Amino acid sequence: MLRWILGGREGQSSVEKSSVLCIGEEQPKNCFTELQVLKGHFDIVRFLVQIDDFRFASAGDDGLVLVWNVETGERLQELRGHSQQITAVSAFSCGGFTSLITASSDRSLSLWDPDTGNRVQTISDLQSPVKCLLVLERLSVWLSGGEELCVWDKDFQLLCHRQKHSDTGVAALVELPKNCVAAAVDKEIVIYRLTASSDSSVLLDEISRCSDHHDQIRALINVNDGMFASGSHAGELILWDSANFWNVAYEHILWEESHPSSQTEIRLAAPKPSEMSIQHLTSNGRLILAAVGSGLYVYDVVTKAVVAYRKAAHDSNVLHTMLLSDGEVMSCSEDGSVRMWEIQDLPLAAEPASAGFFGMWTFGRSSKQPGPQSKKVLEIPNLRTLELTGDLIGHSGAVQMFLSFREKGLVTCSTDHLLILWKDGERQSRLRSQALFQKLEENGGL
């Protein structure tokens, strides 16, 4: 298997960047049958960000930011300047030009030109490291979050800031309508409104606080123009109204299973925090995909109900997810795997399912109230499951995240210091054939 071929650090030295390895034909719904290993980092690679249709950047604990061509796997630029690990990275498009903004544990922020690799601007000696970045392209400003929440213009000039946000600081930021921003601060979501003043400065006013979570918020996303969502360390998924910041729906995800000799549900012994923690959220506007411990949970924001789940999607915690369509999802995990899933109907009641496969969910509609009685999974109408359709095995360490370029391929990064560019084998074969025929025509045939 590829995990064995690429597994150890010693074995990886013999795999050239341009090598094409075939996965095989045992996964008919998995188009990613070719891969390309990209080397250049010397420590954990944690971040991937798309620059344009053909380029992306990678960053991690070695302080490097590398720019790559997604079609060829060529390393285009190496951005050096940070002395410690990268803590956040974002692309900033303004006036038809895209720059890269990076934050580091060395308490600095940098603005990079990905075309030349030059560092255009830098801000050092911040009070604390920045944990998250948010670009508001419509306003031509960007925000940095940590112990402070700061607003900057495109020239790296500080417009305004808010002082210390609890001991944990700002962990995540998301853009909301009407020039508002939501900031995850410990167990709360603080809502700010940005207002331009007459002297070209920007005011950052707190207008609301959402305090319905019982534990630290781990994920915060914008769902659509009318809603945003948050997930906590305790497995709470809350859907919020973007206009008035009300709690629209509250779901507390608890894995349970029924006792074989009783009709009552028995909750398992207190689960480990990592087993119920929501590590990542993603949405396509209709569905929310949540990484819950080592499982996956699909929630419909229209019906406000669970539509599909898989209790043990991976062998370890899921770190990143993506909705490919309303029926297909993708996830990666600490176990080193990247998996593709298809939402399918559950087996009929006459077809007993494995006890290890099905868990239990509990659902609540309002926060900070005793949880309602749990329901058996098979009693929840229209509930579906996630069926594994593809398993991308290539990394020897935890896969931190992935980035999709649609037909051009998929990029993954890992604690094994590597990036892997996954390609559609049939498409690549066609492109190679076309290139060969074109070359033959240019040379006058055989």
C-alpha positions as CSV (number, residue, x, y, z in Angstrom):
1,M,0.0,0.0,0.0
2,L,1.1,3.6,-0.5
3,R,1.2,4.2,3.2
4,W,4.0,1.6,3.4
5,I,5.8,3.0,0.3
6,L,5.7,6.6,1.6
7,G,5.6,5.7,5.3
8,G,9.0,6.3,6.8
9,R,11.2,9.3,6.5
10,E,13.9,7.1,5.2
11,G,11.8,5.7,2.4
12,Q,10.5,9.1,1.4
13,S,13.9,10.2,0.2
14,S,13.7,7.8,-2.7
15,V,10.4,9.2,-3.9
16,E,11.1,12.1,-6.3
17,K,8.7,15.0,-6.5
18,S,7.8,14.1,-10.1
19,S,7.1,10.4,-9.4
20,V,3.6,9.2,-10.4
21,L,2.3,6.4,-8.2
22,C,-0.9,4.5,-9.0
23,I,-3.3,3.7,-6.2
24,G,-5.2,1.0,-8.1
25,E,-8.7,0.3,-9.4
26,E,-10.3,-1.1,-6.2
27,Q,-12.2,2.2,-5.5
28,P,-14.3,2.8,-8.6
29,K,-15.8,6.1,-7.3
30,N,-12.3,7.5,-6.3
31,C,-10.9,9.5,-9.3
32,F,-7.7,10.4,-7.4
33,T,-5.5,7.5,-8.8
34,E,-2.3,9.5,-9.2
35,L,-0.3,11.4,-6.7
36,Q,2.7,13.7,-6.6
37,V,4.8,14.2,-3.5
38,L,5.9,17.8,-2.9
39,K,8.9,18.4,-0.7
40,G,10.3,21.6,0.7
41,H,9.2,22.0,4.3
42,F,11.2,20.8,7.3
43,D,8.5,20.6,9.9
44,I,4.7,20.2,10.3
45,V,2.7,21.7,7.4
46,R,-0.5,23.1,8.9
47,F,-1.9,25.6,6.4
48,L,-2.9,25.6,2.7
49,V,-4.3,28.7,1.0
50,Q,-5.4,29.2,-2.6
51,I,-3.9,32.2,-4.4
52,D,-5.5,31.8,-7.8
53,D,-6.7,29.1,-10.2
54,F,-3.2,27.7,-10.6
55,R,-1.3,28.6,-7.4
56,F,-1.5,27.8,-3.7
57,A,0.7,28.5,-0.7
58,S,1.7,26.2,2.2
59,A,2.9,27.1,5.6
60,G,3.7,25.5,8.9
61,D,6.0,25.1,11.9
62,D,9.3,25.7,10.1
63,G,8.3,29.4,9.5
64,L,8.4,28.9,5.7
65,V,5.7,29.9,3.2
66,L,6.1,28.0,-0.1
67,V,4.2,28.9,-3.3
68,W,3.4,26.0,-5.7
69,N,1.9,25.4,-9.1
70,V,-1.0,23.0,-8.7
71,E,-0.8,21.6,-12.3
72,T,2.9,20.8,-12.3
73,G,3.8,20.6,-8.6
74,E,6.6,23.1,-9.2
75,R,7.8,25.2,-6.3
76,L,7.5,28.8,-7.5
77,Q,8.6,30.8,-4.5
78,E,10.0,30.4,-1.0
79,L,9.0,33.1,1.4
80,R,11.5,33.4,4.3
81,G,11.3,35.9,7.1
82,H,9.5,34.5,10.1
83,S,11.7,33.0,12.8
84,Q,9.1,30.8,14.4
85,Q,6.0,28.8,13.3
86,I,3.3,30.2,11.2
87,T,0.0,30.6,13.2
88,A,-2.3,31.9,10.4
89,V,-2.2,32.7,6.7
90,S,-4.7,34.3,4.3
91,A,-4.9,35.6,0.8
92,F,-5.8,39.3,0.3
93,S,-7.0,40.4,-3.1
94,C,-7.2,44.1,-3.8
95,G,-7.1,46.0,-7.2
96,G,-6.8,42.7,-9.2
97,F,-3.6,41.7,-7.3
98,T,-3.4,39.0,-4.6
99,S,-1.1,39.2,-1.7
100,L,-0.4,36.8,1.2
101,I,-0.7,37.8,4.9
102,T,1.0,35.6,7.4
103,A,1.1,35.6,11.2
104,S,3.8,33.9,13.4
105,S,4.6,32.9,16.9
106,D,7.5,35.4,16.6
107,R,4.7,38.1,17.2
108,S,5.0,39.5,13.7
109,L,2.7,40.0,10.7
110,S,4.0,40.0,7.1
111,L,2.6,41.0,3.7
112,W,4.1,39.0,0.8
113,D,4.1,39.4,-3.0
114,P,3.6,35.7,-4.2
115,D,4.8,36.7,-7.7
116,T,8.3,37.8,-6.6
117,G,8.6,36.2,-3.1
118,N,9.4,39.6,-1.6
119,R,8.1,40.7,1.8
120,V,6.3,44.0,1.1
121,Q,5.4,44.9,4.7
122,T,6.1,43.6,8.2
123,I,4.8,44.5,11.7
124,S,6.9,43.2,14.6
125,D,6.8,43.3,18.4
126,L,3.1,42.7,18.7
127,Q,1.9,42.2,22.3
128,S,1.0,38.5,21.5
129,P,1.0,36.1,18.6
130,V,-1.9,36.3,16.2
131,K,-4.2,33.2,16.2
132,C,-6.5,34.0,13.2
133,L,-6.9,36.4,10.2
134,L,-10.0,37.6,8.4
135,V,-9.9,39.6,5.1
136,L,-12.9,41.9,4.4
137,E,-12.2,42.6,0.7
138,R,-15.4,44.7,0.2
139,L,-14.0,47.2,2.8
140,S,-10.3,46.7,1.8
141,V,-9.4,45.9,5.4
142,W,-8.3,42.8,7.3
143,L,-8.5,41.8,11.0
144,S,-6.0,39.9,13.2
145,G,-7.2,38.1,16.3
146,G,-5.3,37.0,19.4
147,E,-5.2,38.7,22.8
148,E,-6.0,41.8,20.8
149,L,-8.5,42.3,17.9
150,C,-7.0,44.7,15.4
151,V,-8.2,46.2,12.1
152,W,-5.6,47.0,9.4
153,D,-5.8,48.6,6.0
154,K,-4.2,47.2,2.8
155,D,-1.0,49.2,3.6
156,F,-0.6,47.5,7.0
157,Q,-1.7,50.6,8.9
158,L,-3.5,50.0,12.1
159,L,-7.0,51.5,12.0
160,C,-8.3,50.5,15.4
161,H,-8.0,47.7,18.0
162,R,-9.7,46.2,21.0
163,Q,-7.6,45.2,24.0
164,K,-7.3,41.8,25.8
165,H,-10.1,39.3,25.1
166,S,-10.1,36.9,28.1
167,D,-7.2,34.5,28.8
168,T,-7.8,32.5,25.6
169,G,-8.1,35.5,23.2
170,V,-9.9,35.5,19.9
171,A,-9.7,32.0,18.4
172,A,-11.7,32.5,15.2
173,L,-13.3,35.2,13.1
174,V,-16.0,35.2,10.5
175,E,-17.6,37.9,8.3
176,L,-21.3,38.7,8.7
177,P,-23.6,41.0,6.7
178,K,-23.9,44.8,7.3
179,N,-20.2,45.2,8.0
180,C,-20.3,43.0,11.1
181,V,-17.8,40.5,12.3
182,A,-18.2,37.6,14.8
183,A,-15.3,36.7,17.1
184,A,-15.1,33.5,19.1
185,V,-13.7,34.3,22.5
186,D,-13.7,31.3,24.9
187,K,-17.4,30.3,25.4
188,E,-18.8,33.5,23.8
189,I,-19.2,35.0,20.4
190,V,-18.7,38.7,20.4
191,I,-20.3,40.7,17.5
192,Y,-18.6,43.8,16.2
193,R,-19.7,46.4,13.7
194,L,-17.1,48.2,11.6
195,T,-18.0,51.9,10.8
196,A,-16.0,54.3,8.7
197,S,-15.4,57.7,10.4
198,S,-15.0,61.1,8.7
199,D,-11.2,61.0,9.2
200,S,-10.9,57.8,7.2
201,S,-10.4,55.7,10.3
202,V,-12.6,52.7,11.3
203,L,-14.5,52.3,14.5
204,L,-15.0,48.8,15.9
205,D,-18.1,48.7,18.1
206,E,-19.3,45.8,20.1
207,I,-23.0,45.4,19.5
208,S,-23.9,41.9,20.9
209,R,-22.7,38.9,22.7
210,C,-23.9,35.3,22.1
211,S,-23.4,33.3,25.3
212,D,-25.2,30.0,24.8
213,H,-22.2,27.7,24.7
214,H,-21.2,25.8,27.8
215,D,-17.6,25.1,26.7
216,Q,-14.9,26.7,24.6
217,I,-15.8,27.4,21.0
218,R,-13.6,25.4,18.6
219,A,-15.1,26.3,15.2
220,L,-17.0,29.3,13.7
221,I,-18.2,29.5,10.1
222,N,-20.5,31.6,7.9
223,V,-23.3,29.3,6.6
224,N,-25.2,31.7,4.2
225,D,-26.4,35.3,4.1
226,G,-28.8,34.7,7.0
227,M,-27.0,32.3,9.3
228,F,-23.7,31.4,10.9
229,A,-22.7,28.5,13.0
230,S,-20.4,27.6,15.9
231,G,-19.2,24.4,17.5
232,S,-17.8,23.8,20.9
233,H,-15.4,21.5,22.8
234,A,-18.4,19.9,24.5
235,G,-20.1,18.9,21.2
236,E,-22.5,21.7,21.0
237,L,-23.6,22.9,17.5
238,I,-25.4,26.2,17.4
239,L,-27.0,27.9,14.4
240,W,-27.3,31.7,14.7
241,D,-29.3,34.4,12.9
242,S,-26.9,36.8,11.2
243,A,-29.3,39.8,11.5
244,N,-30.4,39.7,15.1
245,F,-27.8,37.1,16.5
246,W,-30.5,34.9,18.0
247,N,-29.9,31.2,18.7
248,V,-31.9,29.6,15.8
249,A,-31.1,26.0,16.6
250,Y,-29.1,24.1,19.3
251,E,-27.9,20.5,18.9
252,H,-25.9,18.7,21.5
253,I,-24.1,15.8,19.9
254,L,-23.8,12.8,22.3
255,W,-22.8,9.3,21.2
256,E,-25.0,6.7,22.8
257,E,-26.2,3.2,22.2
258,S,-29.2,1.2,23.4
259,H,-29.0,-1.5,26.0
260,P,-29.5,-4.9,24.4
261,S,-32.0,-6.1,27.1
262,S,-33.9,-2.9,27.7
263,Q,-36.0,-0.4,25.9
264,T,-34.3,2.5,27.7
265,E,-31.2,4.2,26.3
266,I,-28.1,4.0,28.5
267,R,-25.5,6.7,28.0
268,L,-22.0,5.4,27.8
269,A,-19.5,6.3,30.5
270,A,-18.4,9.9,30.3
271,P,-16.7,10.2,26.9
272,K,-13.3,11.7,26.5
273,P,-13.4,15.4,25.6
274,S,-11.8,14.7,22.2
275,E,-14.6,12.2,21.4
276,M,-17.3,14.8,21.5
277,S,-15.3,18.0,20.5
278,I,-16.3,19.7,17.3
279,Q,-12.9,20.3,15.7
280,H,-14.1,21.7,12.3
281,L,-17.2,22.9,10.5
282,T,-17.9,23.5,6.8
283,S,-21.0,24.5,4.9
284,N,-22.4,24.8,1.4
285,G,-25.2,27.1,2.5
286,R,-27.8,24.2,2.9
287,L,-25.8,21.6,4.8
288,I,-23.3,21.8,7.7
289,L,-20.6,19.1,8.0
290,A,-19.2,18.8,11.5
291,A,-16.0,16.9,12.5
292,V,-17.0,15.4,15.9
293,G,-14.1,13.5,17.5
294,S,-13.4,10.8,15.0
295,G,-16.9,11.0,13.4
296,L,-18.8,13.1,10.9
297,Y,-22.2,14.7,11.4
298,V,-24.3,16.3,8.5
299,Y,-26.9,18.8,9.5
300,D,-29.6,20.4,7.3
301,V,-30.0,24.1,8.2
302,V,-33.4,24.3,6.5
303,T,-35.1,21.4,8.3
304,K,-32.9,21.9,11.3
305,A,-32.3,18.2,11.6
306,V,-29.5,15.7,11.3
307,V,-29.6,14.0,7.9
308,A,-26.6,11.7,8.1
309,Y,-23.7,10.7,10.3
310,R,-20.9,8.2,10.8
311,K,-19.7,7.6,14.3
312,A,-16.3,6.2,13.5
313,A,-15.3,7.8,10.2
314,H,-11.6,7.6,11.1
315,D,-9.4,5.9,13.6
316,S,-8.6,9.2,15.3
317,N,-9.8,12.8,15.5
318,V,-11.0,14.4,12.2
319,L,-9.2,17.7,11.6
320,H,-10.7,19.1,8.4
321,T,-13.8,18.5,6.3
322,M,-15.3,19.6,3.0
323,L,-18.7,19.3,1.3
324,L,-18.1,18.3,-2.3
325,S,-21.8,18.4,-3.1
326,D,-25.1,17.7,-1.3
327,G,-24.3,14.0,-1.5
328,E,-20.6,13.8,-1.2
329,V,-18.2,14.8,1.6
330,M,-14.5,14.6,2.3
331,S,-12.5,14.4,5.6
332,C,-9.0,14.0,6.9
333,S,-7.7,12.9,10.2
334,E,-4.9,12.5,12.7
335,D,-4.7,8.8,11.5
336,G,-3.1,10.0,8.3
337,S,-6.0,9.3,6.0
338,V,-8.1,11.4,3.6
339,R,-11.5,9.8,3.0
340,M,-14.3,10.4,0.5
341,W,-17.9,9.7,1.6
342,E,-21.3,9.4,-0.1
343,I,-24.6,10.1,1.7
344,Q,-26.7,7.0,1.3
345,D,-29.9,5.5,2.8
346,L,-29.6,3.4,6.0
347,P,-30.1,-0.3,5.7
348,L,-33.7,-1.5,6.0
349,A,-34.9,-2.5,9.5
350,A,-34.8,-6.2,8.4
351,E,-31.1,-5.8,7.7
352,P,-29.4,-5.7,11.0
353,A,-26.4,-3.3,11.1
354,S,-23.2,-3.7,13.0
355,A,-23.5,-2.5,16.6
356,G,-20.1,-0.8,16.3
357,F,-21.3,1.3,13.4
358,F,-24.4,3.0,14.8
359,G,-24.3,5.3,17.8
360,M,-26.9,7.6,19.3
361,W,-27.6,11.3,19.0
362,T,-29.5,13.6,21.4
363,F,-31.0,16.8,20.2
364,G,-32.1,20.0,21.9
365,R,-33.9,23.1,20.6
366,S,-32.9,25.6,23.2
367,S,-29.7,26.3,25.0
368,K,-28.9,25.9,28.7
369,Q,-31.8,23.7,29.4
370,P,-31.9,20.0,30.4
371,G,-31.4,17.8,27.4
372,P,-34.5,16.1,26.0
373,Q,-34.8,12.4,25.9
374,S,-32.5,10.8,23.4
375,K,-33.9,9.0,20.3
376,K,-32.8,5.8,18.8
377,V,-31.1,6.5,15.5
378,L,-33.5,4.3,13.5
379,E,-36.4,6.3,14.9
380,I,-35.2,9.6,13.4
381,P,-37.1,9.9,10.1
382,N,-35.1,10.2,6.9
383,L,-31.7,9.6,8.7
384,R,-29.0,8.5,6.3
385,T,-25.4,7.2,6.6
386,L,-22.1,8.1,5.1
387,E,-20.6,5.3,2.9
388,L,-16.9,5.2,2.3
389,T,-16.1,5.6,-1.4
390,G,-12.4,6.6,-1.4
391,D,-9.4,6.3,0.9
392,L,-6.4,8.4,-0.1
393,I,-3.4,6.7,1.7
394,G,-0.1,8.4,1.3
395,H,0.9,10.4,4.4
396,S,2.7,8.9,7.3
397,G,1.5,11.5,9.8
398,A,-1.7,13.4,10.7
399,V,-3.3,15.2,7.7
400,Q,-3.9,18.7,8.9
401,M,-6.0,20.0,6.0
402,F,-6.7,19.8,2.3
403,L,-7.4,22.2,-0.6
404,S,-9.5,21.3,-3.7
405,F,-8.8,22.7,-7.1
406,R,-11.7,20.7,-8.6
407,E,-10.6,19.0,-11.8
408,K,-7.0,20.2,-11.4
409,G,-6.6,18.1,-8.2
410,L,-6.5,18.0,-4.4
411,V,-3.7,19.1,-2.1
412,T,-3.1,17.7,1.3
413,C,-0.5,18.7,4.0
414,S,0.7,16.7,7.0
415,T,2.8,16.4,10.1
416,D,5.2,14.2,8.0
417,H,6.5,17.6,6.5
418,L,5.1,16.6,3.1
419,L,2.4,17.9,0.7
420,I,0.7,15.5,-1.7
421,L,-0.9,16.6,-4.9
422,W,-3.7,14.1,-5.8
423,K,-4.7,13.9,-9.5
424,D,-7.6,12.4,-11.5
425,G,-5.7,9.6,-13.2
426,E,-8.0,9.5,-16.3
427,R,-7.7,13.2,-16.8
428,Q,-3.9,13.1,-16.5
429,S,-3.7,10.3,-19.0
430,R,-5.8,12.3,-21.5
431,L,-3.6,15.3,-21.0
432,R,-0.4,13.3,-21.6
433,S,-1.8,11.8,-24.7
434,Q,-2.9,15.2,-26.1
435,A,0.6,16.6,-25.3
436,L,2.2,13.6,-27.1
437,F,0.1,14.0,-30.2
438,Q,0.7,17.7,-30.3
439,K,4.4,17.2,-30.1
440,L,4.3,14.6,-32.9
441,E,2.3,17.1,-35.1
442,E,4.9,19.8,-34.4
443,N,7.7,17.4,-35.4
444,G,5.9,16.3,-38.6
445,G,4.7,12.9,-37.2
446,L,6.8,9.8,-36.5
